[in-house]
Amino acid sequence: MSTLPTMRLKTRWFKSGATKSDAEQAGAMAFIVWRVAQQMLKRMRGAQFDIDAGPQYFAFMREVLVFLVAVTDRIAHSRLSAAGRGEFTVALVRHLARTLQESEDEWLGAPAAGAPSHSDRFIDLVNEVTQHYAEFGAEPGLPDAAAGFHPDFGFVRYLGKRLEPTLPEKDRRWVIEQVMAAEAPEALGIVQSSMRNLYEPAPARPTRSAMSGD
């Protein structure tokens, strides 16, 4: 198991001051989630895990994206109304599905006629696997709360188990340790802070004239 440099992503956005809908917030969050998944894959490669370009790359990305959707949805549950959470999570998944489809179509080619699209396959995976993550809870002492969702041991370990089949046999014995010790904490920190920034934007800095009293 290796420790790599911290992920560094832009997670604050210039805001016009207008209130954003939950679906619009989901668009910004989808960009962040996609980048976090890419960075996790890059860090795993840097830790000497073999993740080849092609089907293996996208199998890994799909599993990480579903995990991050499950986490983000749990944070949305603590921050939004039931209707707002539904709007947010549906929009988040649709944004990610479109991005994934564009990337898979470009690198793997579109599925054969009559076969499900890459987008549909991802949405089916989200619907299936988020039900598994729903069986896990929060870290003891850190429940679902406005501060963010802190998944428990089982929640994070399940990601490692889901990633095992996407990796070569030689790497499978190490993946759970790497995910739990290094990759998941980094990714979770970014997702939690990004949701906080979206829904608790920092107050605007005073203008120069206001500061000088002019």
C-alpha positions as CSV (number, residue, x, y, z in Angstrom):
1,M,0.0,0.0,0.0
2,S,1.3,3.4,-1.0
3,T,0.5,7.0,0.0
4,L,0.5,9.6,-2.7
5,P,0.3,13.4,-2.8
6,T,-3.0,14.9,-1.9
7,M,-5.6,15.4,-4.7
8,R,-5.9,19.1,-5.6
9,L,-9.1,20.1,-7.4
10,K,-10.9,23.3,-7.7
11,T,-14.0,23.0,-5.6
12,R,-15.2,26.6,-5.3
13,W,-17.1,28.3,-8.1
14,F,-17.6,32.0,-9.0
15,K,-21.2,32.8,-8.2
16,S,-23.5,35.5,-9.6
17,G,-25.4,35.7,-6.4
18,A,-28.5,34.1,-8.0
19,T,-30.0,31.1,-6.2
20,K,-29.2,27.9,-8.0
21,S,-31.7,25.1,-8.3
22,D,-30.7,21.7,-6.9
23,A,-30.4,20.4,-10.4
24,E,-28.0,23.2,-11.3
25,Q,-25.9,22.5,-8.2
26,A,-25.8,18.8,-9.2
27,G,-24.2,19.9,-12.5
28,A,-21.3,21.5,-10.6
29,M,-21.0,18.5,-8.3
30,A,-21.0,16.1,-11.2
31,F,-17.9,17.8,-12.6
32,I,-16.2,17.5,-9.3
33,V,-17.2,13.8,-8.8
34,W,-15.9,13.0,-12.3
35,R,-12.6,14.6,-11.6
36,V,-12.3,12.9,-8.2
37,A,-12.8,9.5,-9.8
38,Q,-10.2,10.3,-12.4
39,Q,-7.7,11.4,-9.8
40,M,-8.3,8.3,-7.7
41,L,-7.5,6.1,-10.8
42,K,-4.4,8.2,-11.5
43,R,-3.2,7.8,-7.8
44,M,-3.9,4.0,-8.0
45,R,-1.7,3.8,-11.1
46,G,0.9,5.9,-9.3
47,A,0.8,3.3,-6.5
48,Q,1.7,0.6,-9.0
49,F,-1.8,-0.8,-9.6
50,D,-2.2,-1.8,-13.2
51,I,-5.3,-0.2,-14.7
52,D,-5.1,-0.4,-18.4
53,A,-6.7,2.0,-20.8
54,G,-9.9,0.5,-22.3
55,P,-12.6,-1.6,-20.7
56,Q,-10.7,-2.0,-17.4
57,Y,-10.3,1.7,-17.1
58,F,-14.1,2.3,-17.4
59,A,-14.9,-0.7,-15.2
60,F,-12.9,1.0,-12.5
61,M,-14.4,4.4,-13.1
62,R,-17.9,3.1,-13.0
63,E,-17.4,1.6,-9.6
64,V,-15.8,4.7,-8.1
65,L,-18.5,6.9,-9.6
66,V,-21.3,4.8,-8.1
67,F,-19.5,4.9,-4.7
68,L,-19.2,8.7,-4.9
69,V,-22.9,9.0,-6.0
70,A,-23.9,7.0,-2.9
71,V,-21.9,9.2,-0.6
72,T,-23.1,12.5,-2.3
73,D,-26.7,11.3,-2.1
74,R,-26.3,10.7,1.7
75,I,-24.9,14.2,2.2
76,A,-27.8,15.6,0.1
77,H,-30.2,13.7,2.4
78,S,-28.9,15.6,5.4
79,R,-29.0,19.0,3.6
80,L,-32.0,19.0,1.3
81,S,-35.7,18.3,1.4
82,A,-36.9,14.9,0.0
83,A,-37.9,16.6,-3.2
84,G,-34.6,18.6,-3.4
85,R,-32.6,15.5,-2.7
86,G,-34.4,13.6,-5.5
87,E,-33.9,16.4,-8.0
88,F,-30.2,16.7,-7.0
89,T,-29.3,13.0,-7.2
90,V,-31.2,12.3,-10.4
91,A,-29.5,15.3,-12.1
92,L,-26.1,14.2,-10.7
93,V,-26.4,10.7,-12.1
94,R,-27.7,11.9,-15.5
95,H,-24.7,14.3,-15.8
96,L,-22.3,11.6,-14.9
97,A,-24.0,9.1,-17.3
98,R,-23.7,11.6,-20.2
99,T,-20.0,12.2,-19.5
100,L,-19.3,8.5,-19.2
101,Q,-21.1,7.7,-22.4
102,E,-19.2,10.4,-24.3
103,S,-15.9,9.0,-23.0
104,E,-16.8,5.4,-23.6
105,D,-18.2,6.0,-27.0
106,E,-15.0,7.8,-28.0
107,W,-12.6,5.2,-26.6
108,L,-14.5,1.9,-26.9
109,G,-17.0,2.7,-29.5
110,A,-20.8,2.8,-29.3
111,P,-22.5,-0.5,-28.3
112,A,-23.9,-2.7,-31.0
113,A,-27.4,-1.9,-32.3
114,G,-30.0,-3.0,-29.9
115,A,-27.6,-3.2,-26.9
116,P,-28.0,-0.8,-23.9
117,S,-26.0,2.4,-24.2
118,H,-23.1,3.0,-22.0
119,S,-25.2,5.6,-20.2
120,D,-28.1,3.2,-19.6
121,R,-25.6,0.6,-18.3
122,F,-24.2,3.1,-15.8
123,I,-27.7,4.1,-14.6
124,D,-28.6,0.5,-14.1
125,L,-25.4,0.0,-12.1
126,V,-26.2,3.0,-9.9
127,N,-29.7,1.7,-9.2
128,E,-28.4,-1.7,-8.3
129,V,-25.3,-0.9,-6.3
130,T,-26.5,2.1,-4.3
131,Q,-29.0,-0.2,-2.8
132,H,-26.0,-2.2,-1.4
133,Y,-24.4,0.9,-0.1
134,A,-27.7,1.8,1.6
135,E,-27.2,-1.1,3.9
136,F,-24.2,0.6,5.5
137,G,-24.2,3.5,7.8
138,A,-22.1,6.3,9.2
139,E,-18.9,6.2,11.2
140,P,-19.8,5.7,14.9
141,G,-20.0,9.1,16.5
142,L,-20.3,10.9,13.2
143,P,-23.9,10.4,12.0
144,D,-25.6,11.8,9.0
145,A,-25.6,15.5,9.9
146,A,-25.4,18.9,8.3
147,A,-21.6,18.7,8.5
148,G,-21.6,15.8,6.0
149,F,-21.8,12.1,5.8
150,H,-18.9,10.0,7.1
151,P,-19.3,6.5,5.8
152,D,-18.5,3.6,8.2
153,F,-15.9,0.9,7.7
154,G,-18.2,-1.4,5.8
155,F,-19.3,1.3,3.4
156,V,-15.7,2.1,2.3
157,R,-14.6,-1.6,2.4
158,Y,-17.3,-2.4,0.0
159,L,-15.8,-0.1,-2.6
160,G,-12.6,-2.1,-2.3
161,K,-14.5,-5.3,-2.8
162,R,-16.2,-3.9,-5.8
163,L,-12.9,-2.8,-7.3
164,E,-11.2,-6.1,-6.9
165,P,-12.6,-7.7,-10.1
166,T,-11.5,-4.6,-12.2
167,L,-7.9,-5.2,-11.3
168,P,-5.3,-7.9,-12.3
169,E,-5.0,-10.9,-10.0
170,K,-1.7,-9.7,-8.7
171,D,-3.2,-6.4,-7.4
172,R,-6.4,-7.7,-5.9
173,R,-5.0,-8.5,-2.5
174,W,-3.9,-4.9,-1.9
175,V,-6.8,-2.9,-3.2
176,I,-8.9,-2.8,-0.1
177,E,-6.1,-1.6,2.1
178,Q,-5.1,1.0,-0.5
179,V,-8.7,2.3,-0.9
180,M,-9.4,2.4,2.8
181,A,-6.1,3.9,3.9
182,A,-5.4,6.4,1.1
183,E,-7.9,6.7,-1.7
184,A,-11.3,6.9,0.0
185,P,-10.3,9.5,2.7
186,E,-8.9,11.8,0.0
187,A,-12.0,11.4,-2.2
188,L,-14.4,11.8,0.7
189,G,-12.8,14.9,1.9
190,I,-13.2,16.6,-1.5
191,V,-16.8,15.5,-1.9
192,Q,-17.7,16.6,1.6
193,S,-16.0,20.0,1.3
194,S,-17.5,20.5,-2.2
195,M,-21.0,19.9,-1.0
196,R,-20.4,22.3,1.8
197,N,-19.1,25.0,-0.5
198,L,-22.1,24.6,-2.9
199,Y,-24.7,24.9,-0.2
200,E,-22.8,27.1,2.3
201,P,-21.0,29.6,0.0
202,A,-18.5,31.8,1.7
203,P,-19.8,35.4,2.1
204,A,-18.7,37.8,-0.6
205,R,-15.6,39.8,0.3
206,P,-16.2,43.5,0.9
207,T,-15.5,45.8,-2.0
208,R,-12.6,48.2,-1.8
209,S,-14.9,51.2,-1.5
210,A,-16.9,49.6,1.3
211,M,-13.7,48.8,3.2
212,S,-12.4,52.4,2.9
213,G,-15.7,53.9,3.7
214,D,-15.9,55.8,0.4
